[in-house]
Amino acid sequence: MAVSSTPAPRIRSRRRYTLAAVLTATAFATTVPATSAQAAVPEGGGVDAKPTVVLIHGAWADASSWSGEVRILSRQGYTVRAIANPLENLTTDAETVADFVKSIAGPVVLVGHSYGGSVITNAAAQTDNVKALVYVDAAAPAVGETTGSLSGATSALNAPANTLFDSVPYANAPEGVTNLYLKKDIFLKKFAQDLPVQQAADLWASQRAASMAVFDTPSAYAAWKTIPSWYFISTGDQIITPESELMMARRAGSKITTFEGGSHLTLISHPAAVAKVIDAAIDAIS
């Protein structure tokens, strides 16, 4: 599948690494689960520190959805963290991510997929070390907008809720709020349609529930107004439509990459294409 970029990401030569450093980073990426994989942590937090890449997953997924990107970027010598997004409420989810980012010494490239885009939009505004935002088939709300309002006119999520979700109560939920699980048919045919059927079925079976509140909570911040951003758009995305993503990307002044085909889970099916855009963001701030 072809990938085109607007404008084309700059290609810059990388620093040379010692053989020992490369072997260390590779071994670490191979042996550590995606939820905590990282290369050697850079010392100090000066302006010359290499950026840490922090990856935030979206609804009905978990941190393992970034396994391919973690592997690729870690082998290039970057510190990479894919952390759990609580999927409870945009305000508190963003605070959780912001607290994690504040614990990192040095610059951060913050990456969000799907609802994770809304989370990084709010989390980055509450920190001072996020230097770049990367949206991967994601929402990038303005202040007052909800994630649910940004799916796009032709999104598969515009169907009646009882045909899309299994709704399950959860402890201490706000009144009228439940957890939502995507139904199997929707997951396989609309959410992960470019993955092998068995892999998509396994992901459906292990999906994390998302509270209704993640889609209904208005965004309190719009970090893309002050932080440079990159946007990866899959033309095969049926959950957040390419048209809606393009609107948000243009509004944010993002550097746009269009991937022909894919699905809402292109980050799993084509991690190298996604990693290339993250790499461009790293290069731009290094």
N, C-alpha and C positions, 0 to 999 in steps of 0.2 A: 504494500500500500504506500502511496506517495505521501510525502510530507512537504508542505510548502510553508515558508515563513514570511511574515510581513512586519517590519523589515527583516531581512535575513540576519540571524544572530551573528555577532562578531566571533571569529575564530582566533584565539590567541594562543601563543605557545605557552605551555605549562612549565612550572618549575621542575627541575630535575630532582628526583628523589634517590636516596641511597637504596641499594638492593635490599638491605635489612628492613628499611621502612616499608618498602613495597610488599615484601614477604609478610611482615607483621600485619599490615592492613588487610591483605588477602586472607591470611589465616583467620583473623578475627571475624571477617565477614562470613567465612565459611562455617564457623563453629558457633556463632551467637545468633539466637532467634531474631527475627526481623523487628520485634517490638523493642529490642534494646541494642541492636547492632550499632557499633560505632568504631571508627578507626581511633588511633591514638589521640587523646584529648590534647589540643594545643595548650602550651603553657602561656599564662598571662592573658591579658585582654587588650593588648595594644592595637594600634591601627594596622600593624603588619600581620596580625593574627589571621589565619585562614578562616573563612566563614564556617560555621556549623550549619548543617542543613537539618531543619526540623520539619517532619512530614506529618500532616494531620489528615486522617481519613474521614470519610463521610458516613452518612446513614446506611444501615444494613451492611456494614463492613467492619473491619477491624484493622489494626496496625499491620497485619501480615499482608494486606493488599499492596503494600509498598515494598515487598520483598525484593522484587527485581531491581527497583531503583536503589535500594539500600546496598545491594550487592555491587551494582555498577559504580556508584559514587564512592563507596568505601574502598574499592580497588583502585580508585584514582587518588586515594590518600586523604579524602575528606572525612571529617567527623559527621556521622549521620545518625539521627535519632528519629524513629517512628514511634510516636507515643499514643496511648489510648485516649480517644475523644469520648467523654462521658455520654454524649448523646441524650442529655437530659433537658437542657434549656440553653438557648444561645448565650444569655448573659453569663451564667455560671460556667458553661463550657469554655467560653473565651477567657474567663478569669483563671481557670485551671491551666489553660495553655499559656497564658501570659506569665503566670507564676513559674512555670517550667522554663520559659524562655529567659526570665530574669535570673535564673540560676546558672546560666551559661555565661562564661567570661568570653568576651569578644563578639564580633558581628554574627548575625544570624540571617540565613535565607529561610523564610517561612513559606511552606508549601501546603496548599489545601486542595483536597479533592471533594467535589460535590458540596454537601453541607459544610464540609471542612473549610471551604472558601469563605463562608460567612463567619466561621469561627476565627480564621486568621485576620479577616478584615477588622474584627473587633479586638482581638488579642494584641495585634501589632501596635494599635494606638495606645495601649497601656504599658508599653515598654519603650526603651530608648536604644536598643541594640539590634532591632530588626532593620536591615538595610535593603532588603528586596522581598517582594511578594510574588509567588508563582501560583496561578490558578489553573487547575487541571480539571477540565470538564466540570466547572465549579460555579457557585454563586458568588457574586461580589456586590452585596447590597449597599445602597446608600442609606444614610441615616433615616430611620422610620420605616424602611422596607423590611418585609419578612422574607425568609428563604422560600416559603411556599408560594409567594407571589411572583417568583422569578423563574419558574419552570418553563414558561413559554406557552403560547397559545395551542400548539400542537403536541404538547408533552403527553406521554402515556399516563402521567399522574392526574390528568384532568378527568379521568373516568370516575364513575361513582366509587366512593371509598370502600364499600363492601365488596367490590370486584377487585380491588387492589391489595387490601390489607387484611390480615388477621389481627384483631384488636384485643389486647390482653391487659387487664388491670395490673397495677404494680403498687407496691407499698409506698405510703406517704405521697402519692400523686396528688396534684391539685385537683379540685373538683372538676369532673368531666373530662379529665385527661387520662389517656391510656397509652400503653406501649403499642407500637405498630410493627408488624412483621410483613414483609412483602410476600404475597402469595407465590407459589412455585411457578405457575404459568407465566406470571408477569416477570418474575426474576429471570427465568430462562429466555423468554422471547423479547423482552423489552429492556432489561437491565444489563444482561450479560450475553447478548445474542451472538457476539463474535468469539466467544470462548467455546471449547469443546463441551458438548452437552453434559458429560459426566463431571467435568470440572465445575461447570456452572451449577449443577445439581448439588455438588459437595459444598459450594459456597452458599447456596440457598439454605442448606441444612444447618450450616454453622453461622448464619448471619446474626448480628447483634441487633436487638430491637432498638428502635428510635422512638423517644417520647413524642407525642403530638406537639409538645411545647417547642421542639427545636424548629418546627416549621412556622409557628405562629408568633414567635417572639420578635418584636421589631429590633432592627439593628440600632445600636447606640452610637456607633462610630463608622467612619469610612476611611480606613487607613490608607487606601489607595490614592487619596487626594494628595498625600505628602510623601509617600514611599513609592519608588519606582516598581512597576509590576510587569509580569510576563503572563501571557494567557495561552493555554493549550486547548484547542477546540477540536473535538472529534466530530466529523460530519455525520457519523452514525449514531450519535447520542440521542436516545429517545426519552430520556428522563429530564435533563435540562437541555432544551433544544439549542442547536448551533446558532439560530437567530437570536435567541435571548442572550447567549454567551457573547456573541459578537457585539450586541448593544452594550453590555456591561464592560467589555474590553475596551471599546472605543470611548466610552464615558470615562473610564479610568486612565485613558492614554497609555494602555498597555502595549507592549511589543507582542504581536499576535502570531501564533503558529497554528496553521490549519492542518489537521491530519485527516486524510481522505479515508473514510470508513470508520472502523472501530466500533465502540459501543460506549456506554457509560462507564465501563470498566476497562478502557484502553490502558490505564495504568498497569493492569495485570497482563493484558494480552500483548502489549507492545511497550514494555518498560524502557527499552533503549530510546525510543522516540521521546518519551516523557523526560527521561534523564538528560537528553540533549538540551531541552529547554531549561531545565534546572541548571545545567552546566553553563548556559549562556548568562543566566542571572548571576551565577557565581563569578564568572569572568568579568562581568560589568562592574562589580563592586570590589574586585580584588586589586 
